[in-house]
Amino acid sequence: METSSTLSFILPVFVQGLALSFGLIVAIGAQNAFVLRQGLRREHVGPVVLFCALADAVLITAGVMGMAQALGERPDLARALALGGVAFLAFYGFQALRRAHQPQQLQAVAAGQGMGRAAVVAQAAAFTLLNPHVYLDTVLLMGSIGAQQPAALRGWFVLGACVASLSWFGLLGFGARWLAPWFARPRAWQVLDGLIGLTMLALSALLVRHVFNGF
């Protein structure tokens, strides 16, 4: 009975981190195209997937822990950031639903001369760390939302987010040859964007409830 009660607290937090991370990371962009390309070429896929997932894990953890410390004694700032997160998630959700009505596709070229492992990882670092949206998504947005969780459950939020990141990059890199034709179909992205939009709006509603019940 005690285990069941504990899971009832852990699971929603884990799923929230999982869904939020997945919704933010699944988008047509340079980083995803690069991982897909390496998967198609079958070159250094493991290091690329590992680097992208680890970078997300470090940034998300830093965001959650840093925000938790910064907001610990400032409930007004915590409420303001939470409401900002609500607005961002709602905006992101509506944007995803809007994209669902517009054909788009993700393509990666598999041809070309191979590069060494260090050069490939350096490119992965550039695509990951030189993108300002990475810090907005991981450090600020996920950090502020994760910091709203009870201290004992923040690790589960981070774990859910990291599982989503590792699963996505692993699927994209190691499943590239099977996924590439699927990603080249605009209809597939329309369905995916529709699901992401609905997920983000649901998370926004949950965060609204948390803001007004938790402060």
N, C-alpha and C positions, 0 to 999 in steps of 0.2 A: 504493500500500500504506500509506503514511504517512497519507494522507487518511482511508482506511478505519479505521485504528487510532484516529485522533483522533475521528472520529464515534462510535466505539464507547464513548468516554468521555463525549462531549458529549450524545449523544442520550438516554441514561437520565436524566441530570440535568435536561435540558430537559423530558422527559416527566413526570418526578416533579413539577416545579414546575407544569406545565400541569394535571396530574390533581389535585394538591392544591388549587390555586386554584379550579379548576372545581367540585370537590366541596364546597368551603366556600361558594362564591358562589351556587350554584344552590339556592335555598331560598325557600319562601313567606315573604315579608316586605315591610315598608313600602317599602324601596328598590326592589325589583324591581317591585312594584305601581305605584310612581310612574313608573318608566321605561316600563313597559307602557302606562300611561295617556297619557303624553306621545306615545308612538308611535301610539296609537289616535287621538289628537287631531291628530297631525302638527304639533305645535307645538314648535319649538326642540329637536328630537330630537338633532341633531348636538351642540350644546353640552352637553346632559344626558349623552349617551353618553360624550363626551370627558371631562367632569368626573369622572364615576364611575370611568372607566378610569384617568385620571391620578391620582386620589386613591389608588386601589389601588396603582398603580405607585410613588408616593412613599412610602406607608406600608410596602409590602413591601421596597423598597430600603433604607429607613431601618432596618427591622427586621433584615434580613440583615446589613447593614454594621455596625450598632450591636451586634448580638449577636456577630458575628465578632470585633469588637474587645474586647468584654467577656469573651468566652470564650477568647480567644487563649492566655492563660497560666493558665487555670483548667480543666484537663481534668475534674476532679471535678464542677464545676458544669455543664460541657458534657454530661457523661454523665447527670446528674440531669435536666437540661432535655430531653435526648433521650428519656429514659425517660418523662418527663412527657408529651412529644409522642406517644409510643407509646400511653400510656393514653388520651389525649384522642382520638386517631384511632380507637382501638378502640371507645371509648365512642360517638363520633360515628357510626361505622360501624354499630354495633348500633342506635343510635337511628334512623338512616336506614332500616335494615331493618324496624324496628318501625313506622315511619311508612308503610312500603310496604304494611302490612296495614290501614291506616286511611285511608278516603277523605278527600281534601282537594282544594282547588282554589284557584287564584289568579285573582282577578277585579279588573278595573280599570274604573272608570266613565269613559266618554269624554265625557260631557256636561258643560256648565258654561261659565262665562265664561273667555275666554282671558286669559293673563297675559303680561307683558313678559319679555324674555329674562333680565334681571337677577333678577327675582322667581322665575323658574323655576329658574335655577341656584342661587339662595339656598335654595330648597326642596330641591334635590338635595343641596346641601352639608349641610343639616340632617339629611336622611334618612341620609346617609353618615357624617358625622363625629360626630353626637350619639348614635350607636349604640355602646355599649361593646363589643359583640361584634366590631365592626370591628377594634378594636385588639387584642383577644385573638387573632383569626384572622390578621391581617396582621403586626402588629409582633411579638407574642410567639410564636405557633405557627409561622408561616411563617418568621419571623426566626430562631428557634432551629433549625429543620430546615435552612433554607438555609445557616446558619452551619456546619453539620456538613460541608458539601461542601468539597472542596479549593478553595483560594483562586482558582485559575485557572478554576474551573467555576461559581463562585457567580453570575456574571453570566448564565450560561445558565439557571440555576434561576430567577432573577428574570425573565428574558425569557420563559420558559415560563409563569410565573404571570401576567405582564402580557398575553401573547397570549390566555390563557384569559379574563381579565377583559374585555379589549377585544372579543373575539369574542362573549362572552355578552351584554354590554350592547348591542353593535351588533345582534345577532340579536333581542334583546328589543325594542329601540327601533324599528329599521327594519323588522323583520318582524312588528310587533305585530298588524296586521290579519289576517295569516295564522295567527299563533301563538295569538291570544286564544282562539278556540274550542278549540284543543288544550289550553291551560292550564286551561280551565274544566272539563275532563274529569278527574275524580278518578283514573281508571284510568291516565292518562298520567303523573300524578305518582307513582303507585304504582310504575310501571315505572322512572321516573327515580330515585326514592329507592332502589329495589333496586340499580340500577347504582352509585349513589353509595356505598351501604353496602358493596358488594363492593370498590369501588375503595379506600375508606378502610381497610378491613381489610387489603387487599393492601399499601398504603403503610405501614401499621403493622408488618406482618411484615418489609418491607424495611428499615424503620428499626431494628427489633430486631437484624437481621443486621448493620447498619452499626454499631450501638452496640457489639456484642460483637466485631466484627472490626476496628473502627477505633480502639479505645482500648487 
